[in-house]
Amino acid sequence: MLSFFMAFAKWLQGTWWALDISGSTWAYPFVQMTHFSGLSLWLGTNLSLDLRLLGIGKKRQTASQLSDSLFAWNWIGFCIAVAGGFMLFASAATKYIPNPAFEIKLGILVPTGIILHIINQQKSRTWGQTSETPMVAKVLALLEFLIWFSVITAAVSIPNYDTH
Ligand code: HEM
C-alpha cells in the first residue's frame, strides 16, 4: 500500500506545476498563503457554529440560522484550503507520505473532523430551532472543536519529522 502511495507521490511531484511550485522562490509561500486563507474561513466558520452550539456568545440568531448564513462561506473556505493543501503536498509529496504527523493529520484527523462537522451542520437544523441547544449538541460541538485543534497540532508538527 505504501509503495502505491509512494509511486503516486513520485508521479505527482514530477508534474510541471508541482515542479513550478517547488522550484520558485515565491510560488510556495503564495500557495501556503492560499492554504491559510482557506483555513481561516473554514476554521473560523466552524468555530462560530461550535461556539453557538455550546451556547457561548450573543444569541441574536439560533444555531440553525447561524449555520445557514455561514454555510456557503464555510464550504468555499474548505475548497480553497484543500486546493492549497493539495498543491503544498504535491510540491514535496515523497517527503510527506512517510511523515507520521502528516499521516495522522490527513489519514485520521481531517476525515474524522469533516464527518463530525457535516453531522453538526446537518443536525444544527433540529438542535438549533430554539435559543437553547440540547446537551448532545454541546458535546459534539466541543468534540469537533477538539478535533480541529488536534489537526492544527499535527499540521504544525509536520516540519519536526525530517523524512528526506
Ligand atoms: C481542512 C483541514 C486542514 C487544516 C486545519 C490544516 C492545517 C494546516 C496548518 C495549520 C498548516 C501549517 C503548518 C506549519 O507551517 O507549521 C498546514 C500545512 C500543510 N497542509 Fe494543511 N490543513 C488542512 C488540510 C490539508 C489538506 C487536505 C492537505 C493536503 C491535501 C494539507 C496539506 C498540507 C501541507 C502539505 C502542509 C505543509 C506542511 C509543512 O511542510 O510544513 N492540509 N496545514
py3Dmol code that shows the C-alpha trace and the ligand (Angstrom):
import py3Dmol

protein = """\
ATOM      1  CA  MET A   1       0.000   0.000   0.000  1.00  0.00           C
ATOM      2  CA  LEU A   2       2.843   2.367   0.968  1.00  0.00           C
ATOM      3  CA  SER A   3       4.631   1.632  -2.317  1.00  0.00           C
ATOM      4  CA  PHE A   4       1.454   2.554  -4.225  1.00  0.00           C
ATOM      5  CA  PHE A   5       1.246   5.909  -2.409  1.00  0.00           C
ATOM      6  CA  MET A   6       4.985   6.494  -2.970  1.00  0.00           C
ATOM      7  CA  ALA A   7       4.629   5.782  -6.706  1.00  0.00           C
ATOM      8  CA  PHE A   8       1.720   8.240  -6.896  1.00  0.00           C
ATOM      9  CA  ALA A   9       3.717  10.800  -4.870  1.00  0.00           C
ATOM     10  CA  LYS A  10       6.718  10.479  -7.238  1.00  0.00           C
ATOM     11  CA  TRP A  11       4.499  10.998 -10.272  1.00  0.00           C
ATOM     12  CA  LEU A  12       2.672  13.960  -8.674  1.00  0.00           C
ATOM     13  CA  GLN A  13       5.914  15.649  -7.602  1.00  0.00           C
ATOM     14  CA  GLY A  14       7.194  15.395 -11.185  1.00  0.00           C
ATOM     15  CA  THR A  15       4.228  17.161 -12.817  1.00  0.00           C
ATOM     16  CA  TRP A  16       5.136  20.530 -14.382  1.00  0.00           C
ATOM     17  CA  TRP A  17       3.001  22.582 -11.979  1.00  0.00           C
ATOM     18  CA  ALA A  18       4.371  20.792  -8.867  1.00  0.00           C
ATOM     19  CA  LEU A  19       7.930  21.431 -10.139  1.00  0.00           C
ATOM     20  CA  ASP A  20       6.981  25.081 -10.703  1.00  0.00           C
ATOM     21  CA  ILE A  21       5.816  25.403  -7.070  1.00  0.00           C
ATOM     22  CA  SER A  22       8.878  23.712  -5.570  1.00  0.00           C
ATOM     23  CA  GLY A  23      11.332  25.455  -7.927  1.00  0.00           C
ATOM     24  CA  SER A  24      10.132  29.020  -7.465  1.00  0.00           C
ATOM     25  CA  THR A  25      11.009  31.379  -4.613  1.00  0.00           C
ATOM     26  CA  TRP A  26       7.562  32.990  -4.461  1.00  0.00           C
ATOM     27  CA  ALA A  27       5.145  30.203  -5.506  1.00  0.00           C
ATOM     28  CA  TYR A  28       5.461  28.069  -2.340  1.00  0.00           C
ATOM     29  CA  PRO A  29       4.746  30.947   0.100  1.00  0.00           C
ATOM     30  CA  PHE A  30       1.878  32.064  -2.159  1.00  0.00           C
ATOM     31  CA  VAL A  31       0.327  28.570  -2.088  1.00  0.00           C
ATOM     32  CA  GLN A  32       0.922  28.448   1.681  1.00  0.00           C
ATOM     33  CA  MET A  33      -0.973  31.738   1.991  1.00  0.00           C
ATOM     34  CA  THR A  34      -3.822  30.226  -0.064  1.00  0.00           C
ATOM     35  CA  HIS A  35      -3.970  27.217   2.296  1.00  0.00           C
ATOM     36  CA  PHE A  36      -4.043  29.521   5.335  1.00  0.00           C
ATOM     37  CA  SER A  37      -6.663  31.892   3.839  1.00  0.00           C
ATOM     38  CA  GLY A  38      -8.965  28.935   3.126  1.00  0.00           C
ATOM     39  CA  LEU A  39      -8.321  27.596   6.627  1.00  0.00           C
ATOM     40  CA  SER A  40      -9.186  30.962   8.192  1.00  0.00           C
ATOM     41  CA  LEU A  41     -12.618  30.820   6.532  1.00  0.00           C
ATOM     42  CA  TRP A  42     -13.163  27.111   7.154  1.00  0.00           C
ATOM     43  CA  LEU A  43     -11.975  27.010  10.781  1.00  0.00           C
ATOM     44  CA  GLY A  44     -13.446  30.420  11.620  1.00  0.00           C
ATOM     45  CA  THR A  45     -16.939  29.480  10.442  1.00  0.00           C
ATOM     46  CA  ASN A  46     -16.634  26.014  12.072  1.00  0.00           C
ATOM     47  CA  LEU A  47     -15.659  27.596  15.379  1.00  0.00           C
ATOM     48  CA  SER A  48     -18.527  30.123  15.205  1.00  0.00           C
ATOM     49  CA  LEU A  49     -21.081  27.327  14.839  1.00  0.00           C
ATOM     50  CA  ASP A  50     -19.406  25.185  17.519  1.00  0.00           C
ATOM     51  CA  LEU A  51     -19.451  28.089  19.984  1.00  0.00           C
ATOM     52  CA  ARG A  52     -23.111  28.804  19.200  1.00  0.00           C
ATOM     53  CA  LEU A  53     -23.989  25.117  19.715  1.00  0.00           C
ATOM     54  CA  LEU A  54     -22.099  25.288  23.020  1.00  0.00           C
ATOM     55  CA  GLY A  55     -24.271  28.256  23.997  1.00  0.00           C
ATOM     56  CA  ILE A  56     -21.368  30.738  24.134  1.00  0.00           C
ATOM     57  CA  GLY A  57     -21.683  34.286  22.775  1.00  0.00           C
ATOM     58  CA  LYS A  58     -24.555  36.612  21.940  1.00  0.00           C
ATOM     59  CA  LYS A  59     -27.684  34.740  20.962  1.00  0.00           C
ATOM     60  CA  ARG A  60     -29.051  37.043  18.260  1.00  0.00           C
ATOM     61  CA  GLN A  61     -29.560  34.044  15.938  1.00  0.00           C
ATOM     62  CA  THR A  62     -30.444  30.420  16.616  1.00  0.00           C
ATOM     63  CA  ALA A  63     -27.766  27.819  15.749  1.00  0.00           C
ATOM     64  CA  SER A  64     -29.923  26.830  12.780  1.00  0.00           C
ATOM     65  CA  GLN A  65     -29.996  30.413  11.393  1.00  0.00           C
ATOM     66  CA  LEU A  66     -26.253  30.860  12.021  1.00  0.00           C
ATOM     67  CA  SER A  67     -25.434  27.571  10.286  1.00  0.00           C
ATOM     68  CA  ASP A  68     -27.492  28.583   7.237  1.00  0.00           C
ATOM     69  CA  SER A  69     -25.908  32.031   6.973  1.00  0.00           C
ATOM     70  CA  LEU A  70     -22.351  30.616   7.250  1.00  0.00           C
ATOM     71  CA  PHE A  71     -22.909  27.585   5.000  1.00  0.00           C
ATOM     72  CA  ALA A  72     -21.590  29.000   1.693  1.00  0.00           C
ATOM     73  CA  TRP A  73     -18.515  30.688   3.259  1.00  0.00           C
ATOM     74  CA  ASN A  74     -17.801  27.544   5.228  1.00  0.00           C
ATOM     75  CA  TRP A  75     -17.564  25.291   2.154  1.00  0.00           C
ATOM     76  CA  ILE A  76     -15.865  27.928  -0.024  1.00  0.00           C
ATOM     77  CA  GLY A  77     -13.159  28.096   2.673  1.00  0.00           C
ATOM     78  CA  PHE A  78     -12.897  24.314   2.716  1.00  0.00           C
ATOM     79  CA  CYS A  79     -12.414  24.111  -1.086  1.00  0.00           C
ATOM     80  CA  ILE A  80      -9.691  26.815  -1.001  1.00  0.00           C
ATOM     81  CA  ALA A  81      -7.919  25.072   1.932  1.00  0.00           C
ATOM     82  CA  VAL A  82      -7.986  21.663   0.223  1.00  0.00           C
ATOM     83  CA  ALA A  83      -6.779  23.107  -3.109  1.00  0.00           C
ATOM     84  CA  GLY A  84      -3.907  24.923  -1.341  1.00  0.00           C
ATOM     85  CA  GLY A  85      -3.093  21.879   0.828  1.00  0.00           C
ATOM     86  CA  PHE A  86      -3.025  19.603  -2.208  1.00  0.00           C
ATOM     87  CA  MET A  87      -0.612  21.932  -4.023  1.00  0.00           C
ATOM     88  CA  LEU A  88       1.670  22.135  -0.952  1.00  0.00           C
ATOM     89  CA  PHE A  89       1.571  18.352  -0.772  1.00  0.00           C
ATOM     90  CA  ALA A  90       2.338  17.963  -4.497  1.00  0.00           C
ATOM     91  CA  SER A  91       5.444  20.154  -4.211  1.00  0.00           C
ATOM     92  CA  ALA A  92       7.199  17.564  -1.990  1.00  0.00           C
ATOM     93  CA  ALA A  93       4.830  14.559  -1.932  1.00  0.00           C
ATOM     94  CA  THR A  94       7.520  11.875  -1.331  1.00  0.00           C
ATOM     95  CA  LYS A  95       8.602  13.793   1.789  1.00  0.00           C
ATOM     96  CA  TYR A  96       5.054  13.988   3.203  1.00  0.00           C
ATOM     97  CA  ILE A  97       3.868  10.394   2.585  1.00  0.00           C
ATOM     98  CA  PRO A  98       6.183   8.812   5.260  1.00  0.00           C
ATOM     99  CA  ASN A  99       5.824  11.763   7.680  1.00  0.00           C
ATOM    100  CA  PRO A 100       3.949  10.476  10.780  1.00  0.00           C
ATOM    101  CA  ALA A 101       2.437  13.885  11.634  1.00  0.00           C
ATOM    102  CA  PHE A 102       1.159  14.267   8.047  1.00  0.00           C
ATOM    103  CA  GLU A 103      -0.223  10.693   8.094  1.00  0.00           C
ATOM    104  CA  ILE A 104      -2.128  11.331  11.346  1.00  0.00           C
ATOM    105  CA  LYS A 105      -3.370  14.702  10.093  1.00  0.00           C
ATOM    106  CA  LEU A 106      -4.658  13.535   6.732  1.00  0.00           C
ATOM    107  CA  GLY A 107      -5.306   9.834   7.357  1.00  0.00           C
ATOM    108  CA  ILE A 108      -7.201  10.102  10.656  1.00  0.00           C
ATOM    109  CA  LEU A 109      -7.935  13.584  11.965  1.00  0.00           C
ATOM    110  CA  VAL A 110      -9.088  15.501   8.857  1.00  0.00           C
ATOM    111  CA  PRO A 111     -11.587  12.785   7.720  1.00  0.00           C
ATOM    112  CA  THR A 112     -12.961  12.461  11.295  1.00  0.00           C
ATOM    113  CA  GLY A 113     -13.293  16.246  11.595  1.00  0.00           C
ATOM    114  CA  ILE A 114     -15.115  16.534   8.256  1.00  0.00           C
ATOM    115  CA  ILE A 115     -17.595  13.746   9.121  1.00  0.00           C
ATOM    116  CA  LEU A 116     -18.324  15.280  12.534  1.00  0.00           C
ATOM    117  CA  HIS A 117     -18.652  18.741  11.003  1.00  0.00           C
ATOM    118  CA  ILE A 118     -21.223  17.503   8.452  1.00  0.00           C
ATOM    119  CA  ILE A 119     -23.198  15.837  11.277  1.00  0.00           C
ATOM    120  CA  ASN A 120     -23.117  19.028  13.391  1.00  0.00           C
ATOM    121  CA  GLN A 121     -24.054  21.212  10.407  1.00  0.00           C
ATOM    122  CA  GLN A 122     -26.985  19.000   9.432  1.00  0.00           C
ATOM    123  CA  LYS A 123     -28.177  18.418  12.995  1.00  0.00           C
ATOM    124  CA  SER A 124     -27.990  22.116  13.902  1.00  0.00           C
ATOM    125  CA  ARG A 125     -31.196  22.492  11.843  1.00  0.00           C
ATOM    126  CA  THR A 126     -33.061  20.496  14.516  1.00  0.00           C
ATOM    127  CA  TRP A 127     -30.875  21.264  17.543  1.00  0.00           C
ATOM    128  CA  GLY A 128     -30.921  24.956  16.708  1.00  0.00           C
ATOM    129  CA  GLN A 129     -34.666  25.545  16.452  1.00  0.00           C
ATOM    130  CA  THR A 130     -34.712  27.262  19.852  1.00  0.00           C
ATOM    131  CA  SER A 131     -32.197  29.576  21.537  1.00  0.00           C
ATOM    132  CA  GLU A 132     -31.048  26.864  23.984  1.00  0.00           C
ATOM    133  CA  THR A 133     -29.253  23.847  22.416  1.00  0.00           C
ATOM    134  CA  PRO A 134     -29.502  20.264  23.789  1.00  0.00           C
ATOM    135  CA  MET A 135     -26.641  18.557  25.674  1.00  0.00           C
ATOM    136  CA  VAL A 136     -25.802  16.267  22.709  1.00  0.00           C
ATOM    137  CA  ALA A 137     -25.192  19.393  20.548  1.00  0.00           C
ATOM    138  CA  LYS A 138     -22.821  20.823  23.168  1.00  0.00           C
ATOM    139  CA  VAL A 139     -20.861  17.561  23.483  1.00  0.00           C
ATOM    140  CA  LEU A 140     -20.472  17.085  19.702  1.00  0.00           C
ATOM    141  CA  ALA A 141     -19.580  20.773  19.170  1.00  0.00           C
ATOM    142  CA  LEU A 142     -16.845  20.504  21.814  1.00  0.00           C
ATOM    143  CA  LEU A 143     -15.602  17.277  20.232  1.00  0.00           C
ATOM    144  CA  GLU A 144     -15.427  18.923  16.784  1.00  0.00           C
ATOM    145  CA  PHE A 145     -13.523  21.877  18.238  1.00  0.00           C
ATOM    146  CA  LEU A 146     -11.016  19.483  19.865  1.00  0.00           C
ATOM    147  CA  ILE A 147     -10.539  17.553  16.595  1.00  0.00           C
ATOM    148  CA  TRP A 148      -9.717  20.731  14.596  1.00  0.00           C
ATOM    149  CA  PHE A 149      -7.356  21.789  17.381  1.00  0.00           C
ATOM    150  CA  SER A 150      -5.642  18.369  17.029  1.00  0.00           C
ATOM    151  CA  VAL A 151      -5.455  18.786  13.221  1.00  0.00           C
ATOM    152  CA  ILE A 152      -3.622  22.095  13.709  1.00  0.00           C
ATOM    153  CA  THR A 153      -1.308  20.481  16.306  1.00  0.00           C
ATOM    154  CA  ALA A 154      -0.491  17.635  13.888  1.00  0.00           C
ATOM    155  CA  ALA A 155      -0.005  20.101  10.987  1.00  0.00           C
ATOM    156  CA  VAL A 156       2.463  22.307  12.866  1.00  0.00           C
ATOM    157  CA  SER A 157       4.368  19.149  13.926  1.00  0.00           C
ATOM    158  CA  ILE A 158       4.998  18.121  10.282  1.00  0.00           C
ATOM    159  CA  PRO A 159       8.349  20.002   9.996  1.00  0.00           C
ATOM    160  CA  ASN A 160       9.589  18.268  13.204  1.00  0.00           C
ATOM    161  CA  TYR A 161       9.914  14.970  11.335  1.00  0.00           C
ATOM    162  CA  ASP A 162      12.696  15.000   8.778  1.00  0.00           C
ATOM    163  CA  THR A 163      11.726  12.354   6.241  1.00  0.00           C
ATOM    164  CA  HIS A 164      14.115  13.296   3.424  1.00  0.00           C
TER     165      HIS A 164
END
"""
ligand_1 = """\
43
HEM
C -9.034 21.002 6.311
C -8.269 20.911 7.353
C -6.809 21.310 7.404
C -6.223 22.016 8.415
C -6.905 22.538 9.685
C -4.835 22.218 8.042
C -3.921 22.932 8.798
C -2.641 23.216 8.413
C -1.725 24.077 9.125
C -2.036 24.824 10.421
C -0.533 24.060 8.453
C 0.729 24.863 8.817
C 1.821 24.020 9.388
C 3.055 24.891 9.599
O 3.516 25.531 8.651
O 3.543 24.940 10.730
C -0.695 23.208 7.295
C 0.289 22.926 6.388
C 0.167 21.978 5.402
N -1.004 21.341 4.998
Fe -2.820 21.514 5.873
N -4.604 21.609 6.827
C -5.787 21.047 6.398
C -5.983 20.330 5.230
C -4.991 19.904 4.393
C -5.150 19.033 3.263
C -6.498 18.461 2.794
C -3.899 18.830 2.730
C -3.430 18.013 1.541
C -4.179 17.544 0.594
C -2.951 19.593 3.523
C -1.582 19.648 3.313
C -0.690 20.457 3.984
C 0.733 20.527 3.716
C 1.491 19.709 2.682
C 1.256 21.486 4.602
C 2.747 21.934 4.704
C 3.412 21.191 5.839
C 4.868 21.662 6.055
O 5.739 21.235 5.286
O 5.086 22.441 6.976
N -3.642 20.234 4.521
N -1.983 22.706 7.301
"""
view = py3Dmol.view(width=600, height=400)
view.addModel(protein, "pdb")
view.setStyle({"model": 0}, {"cartoon": {"style": "trace"}})
view.addModel(ligand_1, "xyz")
view.setStyle({"model": 1}, {"stick": {}})
view.zoomTo()
view.show()
